[in-house]
Amino acid sequence: MYLDKTILYSCCLMIKIADSDNHICNNELNIIKEILIDFFKISKKKSSKYIERAKEKTNNSVDYFKFSKYLESQFSYQDKLDLLKCIFEVGYSDGKLDSIEYHYIKIISNLFNIEHRDMIKSKIEMKKFF
């Protein structure tokens, strides 16, 4: 079972990527919701609440460091890699990965201490779905 803070901070990172172009589309929100339900095994209702809380928390914050470092200490390497793939999925959900989205994902990947080759593999793997 994951801690509330772990789920919230994971959601915050996905919201930050979705909002990096200053617009969160419904497709991005739906993908984030699906990821939360699948990755953390929570209900649809809870996933909606986490998304709302994450929007509030990230509204005035660009604290990738705080969110990422906390999650880095909570997850195994494989869990961090899986979450990174989910974050790439959010980035690709509108059809293309914008350069600003990729920039922030690289920051998150570095803060997660993910090896560069694994980050690139994740990017390529997720691009195949879009």
N, C-alpha and C positions, 0 to 999 in steps of 0.2 A: 504494500500500500504506500502510495506516495504522499508526502507532506503537502499541505495546502500551498505553502510557499513555493515548493518545487513546481507544482502544476501552474501556479500563477506566473512565476518568472519565465517558465517555458512559453506560456501564452504571451507574455509581454514581448519576448523576442520575436515571436511570429507576427504579432501586431506591429512591431516596429518595422519589420521588413515589409509587411503589407502597406504600411503608411509611408514608406520612404519616398514615394512619389507624391505625397500629400493627398492621396485619395485611396480609400479602402473600398474595393468593389465587393459586391455580394458573393462573387465566386471565391474571392480570397477568404471572406468570412466563413463561407460554407466549408472550405477546405480546412481552415483552422479548427472549426467545430468537429469535423470528421477526425482530424488528427488527435484532438484531445480525447474524443470518445474511444478511439482505437488504441492510442499510445498509453493513456492513463486509465483506461477501463472505467470511465465515468459516464453518467447519463447525459442525454441531450440537454436536459434542463440545466444540469450543473455546468456543462460546457458553455452554454449561453451566459451563465453568471460569471464564469471565469473570463470570458471575452469582454463583458462589460467592465469588470474590475480592472482588467488589463488595459483597456482603453483609458480609463480614469487614471491609472497609475502611470501610463506612458505619455499622457497628454502633454505634460510639461517636462518630460524627462527624456534624455537620450542616453541614459545610463546603461549602455551595453555592458560596461565593465562590471557593475554591481550584479546585474542579472546573470551574466555569463560565469563570473567567478563563483557565485553561489552554486550554480548548477554544475560547474566543473568539479566542485567538491562533493556533490551528491551522487553523481552518475558514474558508472563504469565507462571505460573507453568506448565499448560497444554501444552503450546507451547514448553517449554524447554523439557518436557517429550516426545513430538512428535519428536522434533529434535534429542533427544537422541536415540530414536528408529531408526531414519534414519541413525544415526552414527553407531548403531549396525548393521544395514542392510549393510552398506559399509564394516564393519568388517567381516561379514559372507559371503560376496559376492563371495569370492574365495573358498567357501566350508567349511571353518572352521575359527573360531575366534582364532587367535594366542594369546599367553599369553601377548605379548607386546602390541597388539591392545587392549586387555581387560584392561591392566594396564592403558593405556592412556584414555580409555573410562571411567574408574573409576575416574580418575583425573578430566575429564570434568564434570562428574556427580556431583562430590563434589563441583566443582566451580559453577555449576548451582544451588547448594543447593537442589538437588533432594534427597528425602529420600531413604535410602539404599534399603528398600523393593520395592520401585517403580523402582529403577534401576534394581534389580534382576527380577522383573516381566517383564520389558521391554526386558531384555536379553532373557528370556525364550520365550516370545511372538515372538520375531524376529527369534529365532533359529528354530521355527516351519516351517518357510518359506524356510529353507535351509536344 
